[in-house]
Amino acid sequence: MNENQYISIDPGILRGKPCITGTRISVELILELLSLGYSINDILDDYPQLTQKQIFAVLDFARERIHVALP
């Protein structure tokens, strides 16, 4: 799996859930918002500290996890 500079896993932050580096915003939250119909621009408006690159990194992280998990 490729290292993703925008995603980190730290047992001391959100019990080790993958988060956007330097935040307590989880990959899970971003994926949930997208699945609920939020656009990337909606998320960036709600979380102005984030960048489009970070949102795309969340999607890439999820893609990598699914790719690794499939036989």
PyMOL Python script that loads the backbone (N, CA, C, O; Angstrom):
from pymol import cmd

cmd.read_pdbstr("""\
ATOM      1  N   MET A   1       0.849  -1.175   0.000  1.00  0.00           N
ATOM      2  CA  MET A   1       0.000   0.000   0.000  1.00  0.00           C
ATOM      3  C   MET A   1       0.894   1.236   0.000  1.00  0.00           C
ATOM      4  O   MET A   1       1.886   1.293   0.727  1.00  0.00           O
ATOM      5  N   ASN A   2       0.544   2.204  -0.802  1.00  0.00           N
ATOM      6  CA  ASN A   2       1.298   3.450  -0.853  1.00  0.00           C
ATOM      7  C   ASN A   2       1.054   4.258   0.406  1.00  0.00           C
ATOM      8  O   ASN A   2      -0.042   4.259   0.966  1.00  0.00           O
ATOM      9  N   GLU A   3       2.109   4.951   0.841  1.00  0.00           N
ATOM     10  CA  GLU A   3       1.926   5.857   1.962  1.00  0.00           C
ATOM     11  C   GLU A   3       1.194   7.090   1.475  1.00  0.00           C
ATOM     12  O   GLU A   3       1.445   7.580   0.373  1.00  0.00           O
ATOM     13  N   ASN A   4       0.313   7.575   2.278  1.00  0.00           N
ATOM     14  CA  ASN A   4      -0.492   8.728   1.921  1.00  0.00           C
ATOM     15  C   ASN A   4      -0.114   9.849   2.885  1.00  0.00           C
ATOM     16  O   ASN A   4      -0.410   9.769   4.077  1.00  0.00           O
ATOM     17  N   GLN A   5       0.532  10.882   2.378  1.00  0.00           N
ATOM     18  CA  GLN A   5       1.014  11.958   3.247  1.00  0.00           C
ATOM     19  C   GLN A   5      -0.104  12.743   3.914  1.00  0.00           C
ATOM     20  O   GLN A   5       0.137  13.454   4.890  1.00  0.00           O
ATOM     21  N   TYR A   6      -1.314  12.624   3.404  1.00  0.00           N
ATOM     22  CA  TYR A   6      -2.431  13.383   3.941  1.00  0.00           C
ATOM     23  C   TYR A   6      -3.260  12.615   4.964  1.00  0.00           C
ATOM     24  O   TYR A   6      -4.122  13.198   5.622  1.00  0.00           O
ATOM     25  N   ILE A   7      -3.011  11.326   5.104  1.00  0.00           N
ATOM     26  CA  ILE A   7      -3.782  10.483   6.029  1.00  0.00           C
ATOM     27  C   ILE A   7      -2.828   9.899   7.063  1.00  0.00           C
ATOM     28  O   ILE A   7      -1.753   9.404   6.723  1.00  0.00           O
ATOM     29  N   SER A   8      -3.231   9.963   8.320  1.00  0.00           N
ATOM     30  CA  SER A   8      -2.404   9.385   9.379  1.00  0.00           C
ATOM     31  C   SER A   8      -3.267   8.536  10.304  1.00  0.00           C
ATOM     32  O   SER A   8      -4.476   8.728  10.429  1.00  0.00           O
ATOM     33  N   ILE A   9      -2.595   7.599  10.939  1.00  0.00           N
ATOM     34  CA  ILE A   9      -3.246   6.722  11.922  1.00  0.00           C
ATOM     35  C   ILE A   9      -2.425   6.811  13.195  1.00  0.00           C
ATOM     36  O   ILE A   9      -1.256   6.425  13.226  1.00  0.00           O
ATOM     37  N   ASP A  10      -3.050   7.323  14.238  1.00  0.00           N
ATOM     38  CA  ASP A  10      -2.382   7.512  15.520  1.00  0.00           C
ATOM     39  C   ASP A  10      -3.299   6.955  16.606  1.00  0.00           C
ATOM     40  O   ASP A  10      -4.420   7.436  16.773  1.00  0.00           O
ATOM     41  N   PRO A  11      -2.834   5.944  17.347  1.00  0.00           N
ATOM     42  CA  PRO A  11      -3.680   5.354  18.387  1.00  0.00           C
ATOM     43  C   PRO A  11      -4.195   6.371  19.406  1.00  0.00           C
ATOM     44  O   PRO A  11      -5.199   6.118  20.071  1.00  0.00           O
ATOM     45  N   GLY A  12      -3.527   7.512  19.537  1.00  0.00           N
ATOM     46  CA  GLY A  12      -3.946   8.533  20.492  1.00  0.00           C
ATOM     47  C   GLY A  12      -4.987   9.505  19.946  1.00  0.00           C
ATOM     48  O   GLY A  12      -5.482  10.366  20.674  1.00  0.00           O
ATOM     49  N   ILE A  13      -5.315   9.367  18.673  1.00  0.00           N
ATOM     50  CA  ILE A  13      -6.305  10.261  18.055  1.00  0.00           C
ATOM     51  C   ILE A  13      -7.453   9.419  17.519  1.00  0.00           C
ATOM     52  O   ILE A  13      -7.260   8.562  16.657  1.00  0.00           O
ATOM     53  N   LEU A  14      -8.640   9.671  18.036  1.00  0.00           N
ATOM     54  CA  LEU A  14      -9.855   8.944  17.633  1.00  0.00           C
ATOM     55  C   LEU A  14      -9.655   7.427  17.652  1.00  0.00           C
ATOM     56  O   LEU A  14     -10.126   6.708  16.771  1.00  0.00           O
ATOM     57  N   ARG A  15      -8.945   6.965  18.675  1.00  0.00           N
ATOM     58  CA  ARG A  15      -8.695   5.521  18.873  1.00  0.00           C
ATOM     59  C   ARG A  15      -8.056   4.847  17.663  1.00  0.00           C
ATOM     60  O   ARG A  15      -8.299   3.670  17.395  1.00  0.00           O
ATOM     61  N   GLY A  16      -7.239   5.603  16.941  1.00  0.00           N
ATOM     62  CA  GLY A  16      -6.504   5.017  15.826  1.00  0.00           C
ATOM     63  C   GLY A  16      -7.247   4.999  14.503  1.00  0.00           C
ATOM     64  O   GLY A  16      -6.785   4.373  13.549  1.00  0.00           O
ATOM     65  N   LYS A  17      -8.398   5.676  14.421  1.00  0.00           N
ATOM     66  CA  LYS A  17      -9.086   5.762  13.136  1.00  0.00           C
ATOM     67  C   LYS A  17      -8.236   6.594  12.179  1.00  0.00           C
ATOM     68  O   LYS A  17      -7.596   7.559  12.596  1.00  0.00           O
ATOM     69  N   PRO A  18      -8.227   6.228  10.908  1.00  0.00           N
ATOM     70  CA  PRO A  18      -7.495   7.052   9.945  1.00  0.00           C
ATOM     71  C   PRO A  18      -8.105   8.452   9.892  1.00  0.00           C
ATOM     72  O   PRO A  18      -9.321   8.615   9.791  1.00  0.00           O
ATOM     73  N   CYS A  19      -7.234   9.455   9.963  1.00  0.00           N
ATOM     74  CA  CYS A  19      -7.661  10.861   9.968  1.00  0.00           C
ATOM     75  C   CYS A  19      -6.843  11.649   8.964  1.00  0.00           C
ATOM     76  O   CYS A  19      -5.768  11.223   8.541  1.00  0.00           O
ATOM     77  N   ILE A  20      -7.363  12.792   8.596  1.00  0.00           N
ATOM     78  CA  ILE A  20      -6.584  13.712   7.792  1.00  0.00           C
ATOM     79  C   ILE A  20      -5.478  14.248   8.693  1.00  0.00           C
ATOM     80  O   ILE A  20      -5.748  14.759   9.780  1.00  0.00           O
ATOM     81  N   THR A  21      -4.252  14.133   8.245  1.00  0.00           N
ATOM     82  CA  THR A  21      -3.079  14.485   9.036  1.00  0.00           C
ATOM     83  C   THR A  21      -3.207  15.890   9.627  1.00  0.00           C
ATOM     84  O   THR A  21      -3.546  16.848   8.933  1.00  0.00           O
ATOM     85  N   GLY A  22      -2.926  15.982  10.920  1.00  0.00           N
ATOM     86  CA  GLY A  22      -2.959  17.258  11.614  1.00  0.00           C
ATOM     87  C   GLY A  22      -4.340  17.699  12.058  1.00  0.00           C
ATOM     88  O   GLY A  22      -4.519  18.812  12.552  1.00  0.00           O
ATOM     89  N   THR A  23      -5.332  16.803  11.876  1.00  0.00           N
ATOM     90  CA  THR A  23      -6.703  17.131  12.290  1.00  0.00           C
ATOM     91  C   THR A  23      -7.279  15.948  13.054  1.00  0.00           C
ATOM     92  O   THR A  23      -6.650  14.897  13.176  1.00  0.00           O
ATOM     93  N   ARG A  24      -8.479  16.142  13.561  1.00  0.00           N
ATOM     94  CA  ARG A  24      -9.251  15.049  14.142  1.00  0.00           C
ATOM     95  C   ARG A  24     -10.434  14.732  13.232  1.00  0.00           C
ATOM     96  O   ARG A  24     -11.461  14.230  13.687  1.00  0.00           O
ATOM     97  N   ILE A  25     -10.281  15.027  11.953  1.00  0.00           N
ATOM     98  CA  ILE A  25     -11.321  14.750  10.961  1.00  0.00           C
ATOM     99  C   ILE A  25     -11.013  13.389  10.345  1.00  0.00           C
ATOM    100  O   ILE A  25      -9.994  13.203   9.680  1.00  0.00           O
ATOM    101  N   SER A  26     -11.923  12.441  10.585  1.00  0.00           N
ATOM    102  CA  SER A  26     -11.655  11.074  10.161  1.00  0.00           C
ATOM    103  C   SER A  26     -11.985  10.846   8.687  1.00  0.00           C
ATOM    104  O   SER A  26     -12.834  11.519   8.102  1.00  0.00           O
ATOM    105  N   VAL A  27     -11.291   9.885   8.120  1.00  0.00           N
ATOM    106  CA  VAL A  27     -11.594   9.416   6.768  1.00  0.00           C
ATOM    107  C   VAL A  27     -13.057   8.973   6.722  1.00  0.00           C
ATOM    108  O   VAL A  27     -13.771   9.250   5.758  1.00  0.00           O
ATOM    109  N   GLU A  28     -13.483   8.293   7.762  1.00  0.00           N
ATOM    110  CA  GLU A  28     -14.862   7.805   7.850  1.00  0.00           C
ATOM    111  C   GLU A  28     -15.868   8.957   7.722  1.00  0.00           C
ATOM    112  O   GLU A  28     -16.861   8.828   7.007  1.00  0.00           O
ATOM    113  N   LEU A  29     -15.622  10.065   8.400  1.00  0.00           N
ATOM    114  CA  LEU A  29     -16.534  11.206   8.339  1.00  0.00           C
ATOM    115  C   LEU A  29     -16.629  11.755   6.915  1.00  0.00           C
ATOM    116  O   LEU A  29     -17.724  12.021   6.419  1.00  0.00           O
ATOM    117  N   ILE A  30     -15.488  11.924   6.267  1.00  0.00           N
ATOM    118  CA  ILE A  30     -15.491  12.464   4.906  1.00  0.00           C
ATOM    119  C   ILE A  30     -16.223  11.518   3.966  1.00  0.00           C
ATOM    120  O   ILE A  30     -17.011  11.968   3.134  1.00  0.00           O
ATOM    121  N   LEU A  31     -15.980  10.222   4.080  1.00  0.00           N
ATOM    122  CA  LEU A  31     -16.676   9.257   3.232  1.00  0.00           C
ATOM    123  C   LEU A  31     -18.177   9.269   3.511  1.00  0.00           C
ATOM    124  O   LEU A  31     -18.985   9.158   2.590  1.00  0.00           O
ATOM    125  N   GLU A  32     -18.543   9.402   4.776  1.00  0.00           N
ATOM    126  CA  GLU A  32     -19.965   9.464   5.128  1.00  0.00           C
ATOM    127  C   GLU A  32     -20.628  10.696   4.516  1.00  0.00           C
ATOM    128  O   GLU A  32     -21.725  10.605   3.964  1.00  0.00           O
ATOM    129  N   LEU A  33     -19.966  11.840   4.614  1.00  0.00           N
ATOM    130  CA  LEU A  33     -20.523  13.058   4.031  1.00  0.00           C
ATOM    131  C   LEU A  33     -20.711  12.913   2.525  1.00  0.00           C
ATOM    132  O   LEU A  33     -21.741  13.314   1.981  1.00  0.00           O
ATOM    133  N   LEU A  34     -19.717  12.340   1.855  1.00  0.00           N
ATOM    134  CA  LEU A  34     -19.831  12.130   0.415  1.00  0.00           C
ATOM    135  C   LEU A  34     -20.976  11.175   0.089  1.00  0.00           C
ATOM    136  O   LEU A  34     -21.702  11.386  -0.882  1.00  0.00           O
ATOM    137  N   SER A  35     -21.141  10.127   0.893  1.00  0.00           N
ATOM    138  CA  SER A  35     -22.216   9.156   0.639  1.00  0.00           C
ATOM    139  C   SER A  35     -23.593   9.762   0.889  1.00  0.00           C
ATOM    140  O   SER A  35     -24.591   9.287   0.347  1.00  0.00           O
ATOM    141  N   LEU A  36     -23.647  10.816   1.712  1.00  0.00           N
ATOM    142  CA  LEU A  36     -24.912  11.497   1.983  1.00  0.00           C
ATOM    143  C   LEU A  36     -25.239  12.559   0.932  1.00  0.00           C
ATOM    144  O   LEU A  36     -26.274  13.220   1.005  1.00  0.00           O
ATOM    145  N   GLY A  37     -24.354  12.712  -0.035  1.00  0.00           N
ATOM    146  CA  GLY A  37     -24.621  13.640  -1.121  1.00  0.00           C
ATOM    147  C   GLY A  37     -23.896  14.964  -1.044  1.00  0.00           C
ATOM    148  O   GLY A  37     -24.087  15.823  -1.905  1.00  0.00           O
ATOM    149  N   TYR A  38     -23.059  15.147  -0.021  1.00  0.00           N
ATOM    150  CA  TYR A  38     -22.273  16.369   0.043  1.00  0.00           C
ATOM    151  C   TYR A  38     -21.289  16.381  -1.126  1.00  0.00           C
ATOM    152  O   TYR A  38     -20.724  15.348  -1.484  1.00  0.00           O
ATOM    153  N   SER A  39     -21.096  17.534  -1.702  1.00  0.00           N
ATOM    154  CA  SER A  39     -20.068  17.669  -2.730  1.00  0.00           C
ATOM    155  C   SER A  39     -18.739  17.996  -2.040  1.00  0.00           C
ATOM    156  O   SER A  39     -18.703  18.335  -0.857  1.00  0.00           O
ATOM    157  N   ILE A  40     -17.676  17.888  -2.790  1.00  0.00           N
ATOM    158  CA  ILE A  40     -16.377  18.270  -2.238  1.00  0.00           C
ATOM    159  C   ILE A  40     -16.413  19.732  -1.816  1.00  0.00           C
ATOM    160  O   ILE A  40     -15.874  20.090  -0.768  1.00  0.00           O
ATOM    161  N   ASN A  41     -17.041  20.574  -2.620  1.00  0.00           N
ATOM    162  CA  ASN A  41     -17.139  21.995  -2.253  1.00  0.00           C
ATOM    163  C   ASN A  41     -17.946  22.209  -0.980  1.00  0.00           C
ATOM    164  O   ASN A  41     -17.621  23.081  -0.175  1.00  0.00           O
ATOM    165  N   ASP A  42     -19.002  21.411  -0.795  1.00  0.00           N
ATOM    166  CA  ASP A  42     -19.772  21.498   0.453  1.00  0.00           C
ATOM    167  C   ASP A  42     -18.881  21.191   1.657  1.00  0.00           C
ATOM    168  O   ASP A  42     -18.918  21.893   2.667  1.00  0.00           O
ATOM    169  N   ILE A  43     -18.090  20.141   1.533  1.00  0.00           N
ATOM    170  CA  ILE A  43     -17.201  19.739   2.636  1.00  0.00           C
ATOM    171  C   ILE A  43     -16.165  20.823   2.897  1.00  0.00           C
ATOM    172  O   ILE A  43     -15.884  21.151   4.050  1.00  0.00           O
ATOM    173  N   LEU A  44     -15.598  21.377   1.835  1.00  0.00           N
ATOM    174  CA  LEU A  44     -14.607  22.436   1.997  1.00  0.00           C
ATOM    175  C   LEU A  44     -15.221  23.688   2.622  1.00  0.00           C
ATOM    176  O   LEU A  44     -14.556  24.398   3.376  1.00  0.00           O
ATOM    177  N   ASP A  45     -16.481  23.955   2.310  1.00  0.00           N
ATOM    178  CA  ASP A  45     -17.167  25.087   2.945  1.00  0.00           C
ATOM    179  C   ASP A  45     -17.378  24.842   4.439  1.00  0.00           C
ATOM    180  O   ASP A  45     -17.213  25.748   5.255  1.00  0.00           O
ATOM    181  N   ASP A  46     -17.746  23.602   4.787  1.00  0.00           N
ATOM    182  CA  ASP A  46     -17.995  23.251   6.193  1.00  0.00           C
ATOM    183  C   ASP A  46     -16.710  23.095   7.001  1.00  0.00           C
ATOM    184  O   ASP A  46     -16.701  23.334   8.209  1.00  0.00           O
ATOM    185  N   TYR A  47     -15.635  22.697   6.342  1.00  0.00           N
ATOM    186  CA  TYR A  47     -14.343  22.473   6.997  1.00  0.00           C
ATOM    187  C   TYR A  47     -13.277  23.266   6.242  1.00  0.00           C
ATOM    188  O   TYR A  47     -12.489  22.689   5.493  1.00  0.00           O
ATOM    189  N   PRO A  48     -13.249  24.583   6.434  1.00  0.00           N
ATOM    190  CA  PRO A  48     -12.348  25.425   5.636  1.00  0.00           C
ATOM    191  C   PRO A  48     -10.860  25.143   5.849  1.00  0.00           C
ATOM    192  O   PRO A  48     -10.026  25.601   5.068  1.00  0.00           O
ATOM    193  N   GLN A  49     -10.525  24.397   6.896  1.00  0.00           N
ATOM    194  CA  GLN A  49      -9.122  24.053   7.122  1.00  0.00           C
ATOM    195  C   GLN A  49      -8.644  22.947   6.181  1.00  0.00           C
ATOM    196  O   GLN A  49      -7.444  22.690   6.083  1.00  0.00           O
ATOM    197  N   LEU A  50      -9.579  22.291   5.489  1.00  0.00           N
ATOM    198  CA  LEU A  50      -9.225  21.212   4.572  1.00  0.00           C
ATOM    199  C   LEU A  50      -8.967  21.750   3.169  1.00  0.00           C
ATOM    200  O   LEU A  50      -9.378  22.854   2.811  1.00  0.00           O
ATOM    201  N   THR A  51      -8.271  20.927   2.392  1.00  0.00           N
ATOM    202  CA  THR A  51      -8.015  21.260   0.989  1.00  0.00           C
ATOM    203  C   THR A  51      -8.605  20.167   0.096  1.00  0.00           C
ATOM    204  O   THR A  51      -8.919  19.065   0.546  1.00  0.00           O
ATOM    205  N   GLN A  52      -8.740  20.510  -1.158  1.00  0.00           N
ATOM    206  CA  GLN A  52      -9.238  19.532  -2.122  1.00  0.00           C
ATOM    207  C   GLN A  52      -8.290  18.334  -2.204  1.00  0.00           C
ATOM    208  O   GLN A  52      -8.744  17.199  -2.349  1.00  0.00           O
ATOM    209  N   LYS A  53      -6.990  18.572  -2.113  1.00  0.00           N
ATOM    210  CA  LYS A  53      -6.016  17.475  -2.141  1.00  0.00           C
ATOM    211  C   LYS A  53      -6.264  16.496  -0.998  1.00  0.00           C
ATOM    212  O   LYS A  53      -6.140  15.285  -1.181  1.00  0.00           O
ATOM    213  N   GLN A  54      -6.609  17.007   0.166  1.00  0.00           N
ATOM    214  CA  GLN A  54      -6.872  16.135   1.308  1.00  0.00           C
ATOM    215  C   GLN A  54      -8.125  15.286   1.077  1.00  0.00           C
ATOM    216  O   GLN A  54      -8.150  14.111   1.444  1.00  0.00           O
ATOM    217  N   ILE A  55      -9.153  15.863   0.477  1.00  0.00           N
ATOM    218  CA  ILE A  55     -10.373  15.101   0.189  1.00  0.00           C
ATOM    219  C   ILE A  55     -10.069  14.000  -0.818  1.00  0.00           C
ATOM    220  O   ILE A  55     -10.521  12.866  -0.659  1.00  0.00           O
ATOM    221  N   PHE A  56      -9.302  14.334  -1.859  1.00  0.00           N
ATOM    222  CA  PHE A  56      -8.923  13.315  -2.832  1.00  0.00           C
ATOM    223  C   PHE A  56      -8.042  12.247  -2.187  1.00  0.00           C
ATOM    224  O   PHE A  56      -8.104  11.080  -2.572  1.00  0.00           O
ATOM    225  N   ALA A  57      -7.227  12.637  -1.213  1.00  0.00           N
ATOM    226  CA  ALA A  57      -6.400  11.660  -0.495  1.00  0.00           C
ATOM    227  C   ALA A  57      -7.268  10.683   0.291  1.00  0.00           C
ATOM    228  O   ALA A  57      -6.938   9.502   0.391  1.00  0.00           O
ATOM    229  N   VAL A  58      -8.384  11.172   0.851  1.00  0.00           N
ATOM    230  CA  VAL A  58      -9.328  10.286   1.546  1.00  0.00           C
ATOM    231  C   VAL A  58      -9.865   9.239   0.566  1.00  0.00           C
ATOM    232  O   VAL A  58      -9.915   8.050   0.880  1.00  0.00           O
ATOM    233  N   LEU A  59     -10.261   9.692  -0.611  1.00  0.00           N
ATOM    234  CA  LEU A  59     -10.789   8.756  -1.614  1.00  0.00           C
ATOM    235  C   LEU A  59      -9.720   7.766  -2.054  1.00  0.00           C
ATOM    236  O   LEU A  59     -10.008   6.582  -2.232  1.00  0.00           O
ATOM    237  N   ASP A  60      -8.499   8.236  -2.230  1.00  0.00           N
ATOM    238  CA  ASP A  60      -7.412   7.341  -2.620  1.00  0.00           C
ATOM    239  C   ASP A  60      -7.115   6.328  -1.512  1.00  0.00           C
ATOM    240  O   ASP A  60      -6.850   5.158  -1.789  1.00  0.00           O
ATOM    241  N   PHE A  61      -7.162   6.780  -0.269  1.00  0.00           N
ATOM    242  CA  PHE A  61      -6.937   5.888   0.872  1.00  0.00           C
ATOM    243  C   PHE A  61      -7.987   4.781   0.877  1.00  0.00           C
ATOM    244  O   PHE A  61      -7.654   3.608   1.047  1.00  0.00           O
ATOM    245  N   ALA A  62      -9.246   5.146   0.690  1.00  0.00           N
ATOM    246  CA  ALA A  62     -10.324   4.153   0.670  1.00  0.00           C
ATOM    247  C   ALA A  62     -10.152   3.198  -0.512  1.00  0.00           C
ATOM    248  O   ALA A  62     -10.345   1.990  -0.372  1.00  0.00           O
ATOM    249  N   ARG A  63      -9.792   3.738  -1.663  1.00  0.00           N
ATOM    250  CA  ARG A  63      -9.569   2.892  -2.842  1.00  0.00           C
ATOM    251  C   ARG A  63      -8.459   1.883  -2.591  1.00  0.00           C
ATOM    252  O   ARG A  63      -8.593   0.706  -2.925  1.00  0.00           O
ATOM    253  N   GLU A  64      -7.366   2.346  -2.003  1.00  0.00           N
ATOM    254  CA  GLU A  64      -6.249   1.443  -1.698  1.00  0.00           C
ATOM    255  C   GLU A  64      -6.671   0.351  -0.715  1.00  0.00           C
ATOM    256  O   GLU A  64      -6.302  -0.812  -0.884  1.00  0.00           O
ATOM    257  N   ARG A  65      -7.435   0.718   0.300  1.00  0.00           N
ATOM    258  CA  ARG A  65      -7.880  -0.266   1.290  1.00  0.00           C
ATOM    259  C   ARG A  65      -8.768  -1.329   0.654  1.00  0.00           C
ATOM    260  O   ARG A  65      -8.641  -2.515   0.960  1.00  0.00           O
ATOM    261  N   ILE A  66      -9.664  -0.905  -0.229  1.00  0.00           N
ATOM    262  CA  ILE A  66     -10.543  -1.858  -0.897  1.00  0.00           C
ATOM    263  C   ILE A  66      -9.743  -2.745  -1.841  1.00  0.00           C
ATOM    264  O   ILE A  66      -9.972  -3.953  -1.908  1.00  0.00           O
ATOM    265  N   HIS A  67      -8.814  -2.152  -2.562  1.00  0.00           N
ATOM    266  CA  HIS A  67      -7.993  -2.919  -3.496  1.00  0.00           C
ATOM    267  C   HIS A  67      -7.187  -3.999  -2.776  1.00  0.00           C
ATOM    268  O   HIS A  67      -7.088  -5.130  -3.253  1.00  0.00           O
ATOM    269  N   VAL A  68      -6.621  -3.650  -1.641  1.00  0.00           N
ATOM    270  CA  VAL A  68      -5.830  -4.609  -0.866  1.00  0.00           C
ATOM    271  C   VAL A  68      -6.712  -5.702  -0.295  1.00  0.00           C
ATOM    272  O   VAL A  68      -6.281  -6.851  -0.190  1.00  0.00           O
ATOM    273  N   ALA A  69      -7.950  -5.362   0.079  1.00  0.00           N
ATOM    274  CA  ALA A  69      -8.829  -6.322   0.743  1.00  0.00           C
ATOM    275  C   ALA A  69      -9.417  -7.348  -0.213  1.00  0.00           C
ATOM    276  O   ALA A  69      -9.813  -8.430   0.220  1.00  0.00           O
ATOM    277  N   LEU A  70      -9.482  -7.037  -1.488  1.00  0.00           N
ATOM    278  CA  LEU A  70     -10.093  -7.968  -2.439  1.00  0.00           C
ATOM    279  C   LEU A  70      -9.109  -9.063  -2.835  1.00  0.00           C
ATOM    280  O   LEU A  70      -7.907  -8.820  -2.945  1.00  0.00           O
ATOM    281  N   PRO A  71      -9.626 -10.264  -3.045  1.00  0.00           N
ATOM    282  CA  PRO A  71      -8.736 -11.362  -3.443  1.00  0.00           C
ATOM    283  C   PRO A  71      -8.200 -11.198  -4.847  1.00  0.00           C
ATOM    284  O   PRO A  71      -7.440 -12.043  -5.320  1.00  0.00           O
TER     285      PRO A  71
END
""", "prot")
cmd.dss("prot")
cmd.show_as("cartoon", "prot")
cmd.util.cbc("prot")
cmd.orient("prot")
